[in-house]
Amino acid sequence: MSWNLLPSSIETLDCDDCTSLESFSCPSRAYASRRSGGFTFKFSNCFRIVENELHSDVLEAIVLGIQLVASIPKFLDPEQGGSLGPVNAYDAFVPGSTIPSWFIHQSMGSSSVKVKVELPPDWYNTKLMGLVVCAVVDDREGYTGIIYFCVEEAGVYNTIHMRISMKANHMWFAYRSVGNLESKSNGEFGKQSGAMTVLFRMYRMGEHIEVEKCGVRLVYDQKEGECSFSYPSLPQIHAPLSFF
């Protein structure tokens, strides 16, 4: 399959149980002009794309996708009463169990896992672009389920629906822009001070399933310097990002 043939209008790609899939990349043009909406990429049980989990092409593609979505400049949307844009999201679901080390705020699991992020006084500034999270989950019962994270103090809920039929641990990567978080919290997200608590939970058919690990990181625009992702082969992008 040639990933270059994917249309720039792509929003969702579902490749569950594709045993022949060996790599993944989404054309950068798909991210370039997306001022709203989101991207969802699901690779349940696609084990060949992550045979070398820590250095696989698919994880690099996910990181690059988050970088590109987070690099879309912020703006005030007159059609939405001057609210902050872009209202963007990025989700990817892939096999794996190792949360990258650049998620400096991490926690081990239970049926509900909380990650506490200490906030400096000036954390909510013009360079803040959004929030990126990662969670490791494992459920092999074969039901449709939901995984979500919640910024508790702001009442922000973000979910991804998936067909759960995992043969090993999988990871959910999720990015939400500041505009997205403010929209879902009715403007409460930026009012937090001292600390931010992010709750992770997964459930199906009314039953909570263990979230084994999770990580959180704030994303900032940084015009000078390089982003702190630990993937040396990642290409440069026009607006480097830093991660608090």
C-alpha positions as CSV (number, residue, x, y, z in Angstrom):
1,M,0.0,0.0,0.0
2,S,1.3,3.5,-0.9
3,W,0.5,5.9,1.9
4,N,1.1,8.8,-0.5
5,L,-2.2,7.8,-2.2
6,L,-4.2,8.7,0.9
7,P,-6.3,11.8,0.3
8,S,-5.4,15.0,2.1
9,S,-9.0,15.1,3.4
10,I,-8.4,11.9,5.4
11,E,-9.8,11.9,9.0
12,T,-10.1,8.3,10.0
13,L,-8.1,5.2,9.1
14,D,-9.1,1.8,10.5
15,C,-6.7,-1.0,9.9
16,D,-7.6,-3.5,12.6
17,D,-6.2,-7.0,12.3
18,C,-4.2,-6.2,9.1
19,T,-1.4,-8.8,9.4
20,S,0.4,-7.6,6.3
21,L,0.8,-3.9,7.3
22,E,4.4,-3.1,7.9
23,S,4.5,0.7,8.1
24,F,2.4,3.8,8.4
25,S,2.7,7.5,7.4
26,C,0.1,10.1,6.8
27,P,1.0,12.7,4.1
28,S,2.0,16.0,5.7
29,R,-0.4,17.9,3.4
30,A,-3.3,16.2,5.3
31,Y,-2.3,18.2,8.4
32,A,-1.3,21.5,6.8
33,S,-4.6,23.3,6.4
34,R,-6.8,21.5,9.1
35,R,-8.2,24.3,11.2
36,S,-10.8,22.1,12.9
37,G,-11.7,18.5,13.3
38,G,-9.4,15.6,14.0
39,F,-7.5,12.5,12.9
40,T,-8.1,9.0,14.1
41,F,-5.8,6.1,13.2
42,K,-6.5,2.6,14.6
43,F,-4.1,-0.4,14.2
44,S,-5.4,-3.0,16.6
45,N,-3.4,-6.2,16.3
46,C,-1.2,-4.9,13.5
47,F,1.9,-6.3,15.1
48,R,4.2,-6.1,12.1
49,I,4.3,-2.3,12.2
50,V,5.7,-2.3,15.7
51,E,8.1,-5.3,15.6
52,N,10.8,-3.1,17.1
53,E,8.5,-1.1,19.3
54,L,10.8,1.7,20.6
55,H,12.1,2.7,17.1
56,S,9.3,1.7,14.8
57,D,8.2,3.8,11.9
58,V,4.6,3.9,13.1
59,L,5.6,5.5,16.4
60,E,7.7,8.0,14.6
61,A,4.8,8.7,12.3
62,I,2.5,9.2,15.3
63,V,4.9,11.6,16.9
64,L,5.3,13.6,13.7
65,G,1.5,13.7,13.2
66,I,1.1,15.2,16.7
67,Q,3.9,17.7,16.0
68,L,2.2,18.8,12.8
69,V,-1.3,19.1,14.3
70,A,0.1,21.0,17.3
71,S,2.0,23.3,14.9
72,I,-1.2,24.7,13.3
73,P,-1.2,28.4,14.4
74,K,-3.8,29.5,16.9
75,F,-6.5,32.0,15.9
76,L,-9.7,33.6,17.0
77,D,-12.7,32.3,15.1
78,P,-15.3,35.0,14.4
79,E,-17.8,32.4,13.3
80,Q,-17.7,30.9,16.8
81,G,-18.0,34.2,18.7
82,G,-14.3,34.8,18.8
83,S,-13.4,31.5,20.5
84,L,-9.9,30.1,20.3
85,G,-9.0,27.9,17.4
86,P,-8.0,25.5,16.0
87,V,-10.3,23.0,17.7
88,N,-8.1,20.0,16.8
89,A,-7.6,16.4,17.9
90,Y,-5.3,13.5,17.1
91,D,-5.8,9.9,18.1
92,A,-3.8,6.8,17.3
93,F,-4.2,3.2,18.7
94,V,-1.4,0.8,18.1
95,P,0.2,-2.3,19.7
96,G,2.7,-1.6,22.4
97,S,3.4,-1.3,26.1
98,T,6.2,1.2,26.5
99,I,5.2,4.8,27.1
100,P,7.9,7.1,25.6
101,S,10.2,8.8,28.2
102,W,9.2,12.3,27.0
103,F,5.9,11.8,28.8
104,I,7.5,13.0,32.0
105,H,4.3,12.8,34.1
106,Q,3.5,9.1,34.3
107,S,1.5,6.7,36.5
108,M,0.9,3.0,36.8
109,G,-2.5,1.4,36.5
110,S,-5.8,0.4,38.0
111,S,-9.4,0.6,36.9
112,S,-8.9,4.4,37.0
113,V,-5.5,6.0,36.8
114,K,-4.6,9.6,37.7
115,V,-1.6,11.6,36.6
116,K,-0.8,14.8,38.5
117,V,0.9,17.6,36.6
118,E,2.5,20.4,38.7
119,L,1.8,23.7,37.0
120,P,4.1,26.8,37.2
121,P,2.4,30.2,37.7
122,D,2.7,31.0,34.0
123,W,1.8,27.7,32.5
124,Y,-1.2,29.0,30.5
125,N,0.5,31.4,28.1
126,T,0.4,32.3,24.4
127,K,2.8,29.5,23.6
128,L,0.7,26.7,25.0
129,M,-0.7,24.6,22.1
130,G,-2.3,21.7,23.7
131,L,-2.1,18.5,25.8
132,V,-0.8,15.1,24.7
133,V,-1.5,11.8,26.6
134,C,-0.7,8.1,26.2
135,A,-2.3,5.1,27.9
136,V,-1.4,1.4,27.8
137,V,-4.4,-0.9,27.9
138,D,-5.1,-4.7,27.6
139,D,-8.4,-6.4,27.2
140,R,-8.9,-9.6,25.2
141,E,-12.6,-10.3,25.6
142,G,-13.5,-9.0,22.2
143,Y,-16.1,-6.4,22.9
144,T,-16.7,-2.8,21.8
145,G,-15.4,-0.4,24.4
146,I,-14.4,3.1,25.3
147,I,-11.2,4.6,26.7
148,Y,-11.2,8.2,27.8
149,F,-9.2,10.8,29.7
150,C,-10.5,13.6,31.8
151,V,-8.9,16.8,33.1
152,E,-10.7,16.7,36.4
153,E,-10.5,20.3,37.6
154,A,-11.7,21.6,34.2
155,G,-14.3,18.9,33.5
156,V,-12.8,18.1,30.1
157,Y,-13.7,14.6,28.8
158,N,-12.1,13.1,25.7
159,T,-13.0,9.7,24.4
160,I,-12.2,7.2,21.7
161,H,-14.5,4.3,20.8
162,M,-12.8,1.1,19.6
163,R,-13.5,-2.5,18.9
164,I,-11.6,-4.2,21.6
165,S,-10.2,-7.4,20.4
166,M,-6.6,-7.2,21.5
167,K,-4.1,-10.0,21.5
168,A,-1.5,-8.0,23.5
169,N,-1.1,-4.6,25.1
170,H,-2.0,-1.6,23.0
171,M,-1.3,2.1,23.3
172,W,-3.6,5.1,22.8
173,F,-1.9,8.4,21.9
174,A,-4.1,11.5,22.0
175,Y,-3.5,15.2,21.4
176,R,-6.0,17.9,22.1
177,S,-5.4,21.6,21.1
178,V,-6.0,24.4,23.6
179,G,-9.0,25.4,21.5
180,N,-10.5,21.9,21.9
181,L,-9.8,21.8,25.6
182,E,-11.3,25.2,26.2
183,S,-14.4,24.4,24.1
184,K,-15.1,21.2,26.0
185,S,-14.5,22.8,29.4
186,N,-16.6,26.0,28.8
187,G,-13.5,28.0,29.2
188,E,-12.4,26.4,32.5
189,F,-9.2,24.6,31.3
190,G,-6.9,27.7,31.5
191,K,-8.2,28.7,34.9
192,Q,-6.4,25.8,36.7
193,S,-3.6,26.6,39.1
194,G,-1.1,24.7,41.2
195,A,-1.7,21.3,39.6
196,M,-3.7,19.5,36.9
197,T,-5.1,16.0,37.5
198,V,-5.7,13.9,34.4
199,L,-7.8,10.8,34.9
200,F,-7.7,7.7,32.6
201,R,-10.4,5.1,32.4
202,M,-11.4,2.3,30.1
203,Y,-14.7,0.4,30.2
204,R,-16.9,-1.9,28.2
205,M,-20.4,-3.3,28.9
206,G,-20.5,-1.3,32.2
207,E,-17.3,-2.9,33.4
208,H,-14.1,-0.9,34.1
209,I,-11.0,-2.4,32.6
210,E,-7.5,-1.8,34.0
211,V,-5.4,1.0,32.4
212,E,-1.9,-0.4,32.9
213,K,0.1,2.8,32.4
214,C,-0.4,6.4,31.3
215,G,1.5,9.6,30.7
216,V,0.7,13.3,30.1
217,R,2.6,16.2,28.7
218,L,1.8,19.8,27.9
219,V,2.8,21.0,24.4
220,Y,4.3,24.5,23.8
221,D,5.3,26.3,20.7
222,Q,8.9,27.2,20.7
223,K,10.2,29.2,17.8
224,E,13.8,28.7,18.7
225,G,15.4,25.3,19.4
226,E,14.2,21.8,18.8
227,C,11.4,19.8,20.2
228,S,12.3,17.3,22.9
229,F,11.0,14.1,21.3
230,S,13.6,11.4,21.6
231,Y,13.4,10.2,17.9
232,P,16.6,11.4,16.2
233,S,15.3,10.4,12.7
234,L,12.3,12.7,12.9
235,P,12.4,15.4,10.2
236,Q,12.4,19.1,11.2
237,I,9.1,21.0,11.1
238,H,8.6,24.7,10.6
239,A,7.5,25.4,14.1
240,P,9.5,23.4,16.7
241,L,7.7,22.4,19.9
242,S,8.8,21.9,23.4
243,F,7.0,19.7,26.0
244,F,6.6,20.7,29.6
